[in-house]
Amino acid sequence: MPKPEEVQDEELRGMITEAHQALRKGDYAESVRRCGDAMLKLLAKHPEMIDGPVGKMIALRWPQLGANLQMKQGQEPRIVFERENFVFSEAITYYEFTLERLLSKL
């Protein structure tokens, strides 16, 4: 399994590390929030990922478990939280998806 230390970008590595730490502490909602922040930061740093097939793939594959990624043409991507609490399985799903995107930038 990939590790946060493998993320090249220092800022994004710090964000995913915070998500991992929250996950290990059992603060699943905080982990999900940190993953959302990291994904939005990745998209801000690489706006070419928003448009076209890559953006559609990210929007379609992002877990829709209560912290939903919205990517609308002409608007900044955002995470819409439909609830405040998350369980481990949801948090790990967001964490693994986000870490994979940070490593692949896809």
Residue pairs with C-beta under 8 A, 6 or more apart in sequence:
1 96
2 99
2 100
2 103
4 13
4 16
4 17
4 20
4 99
5 13
6 103
7 13
7 16
7 99
7 102
7 103
9 45
9 102
11 41
12 38
12 41
12 42
12 45
12 102
13 102
15 34
15 37
15 38
15 41
16 34
16 35
16 38
16 95
16 98
16 99
16 102
18 34
19 30
19 31
19 32
19 34
19 35
19 38
19 94
19 95
19 98
20 31
20 95
22 28
22 30
22 31
22 34
23 31
23 88
23 91
23 92
23 95
26 88
28 85
28 86
28 87
28 88
28 90
28 91
29 84
29 85
29 86
29 91
31 86
31 91
31 94
31 95
32 66
32 67
32 86
32 90
32 91
32 94
33 67
33 81
35 67
35 91
35 94
35 95
35 97
35 98
36 67
36 69
36 79
36 94
37 79
38 98
38 102
39 58
39 62
39 69
39 77
39 79
39 98
39 101
40 77
40 78
40 79
42 49
42 101
42 102
42 105
43 49
43 50
43 58
43 71
43 77
44 76
46 105
48 54
49 55
49 58
49 105
49 106
50 71
50 77
51 73
54 106
55 71
57 106
58 69
58 71
58 101
58 106
59 69
59 70
59 71
61 97
62 68
62 69
62 97
63 90
63 93
63 94
63 97
65 86
65 90
65 93
65 94
66 81
66 82
66 83
66 86
66 90
67 79
67 80
67 81
67 82
67 86
67 94
68 79
68 80
68 81
68 82
69 77
69 78
69 79
70 77
70 78
70 79
70 80
71 77
86 94
